[in-house]
Amino acid sequence: MPEIEIIAATKTLQQQPLSVATRKKRVAAYARVSTEQDEQQSSYEAQVDFYTRHIKSNPD
């Protein structure tokens, strides 16, 4: 029978000071295209537009 190692839990978000719990998250989006065709260029622009609006619409 294999040995089991129990690792004690650490502080959860609710146990941390309020300033840490409410800090805004930093995010990044990744947009790409795989060819230089015109259809791909509009796909890239659509991806950038989607992620920009999505990130800006979420205050957290």
Secondary structure as GFF3:
##gff-version 3
##sequence-region A 1 60
A	DSSP	three_ten_helix	13	15	.	.	.	ID=ss1
A	DSSP	alpha_helix	18	21	.	.	.	ID=ss2
A	DSSP	alpha_helix	38	56	.	.	.	ID=ss3
###
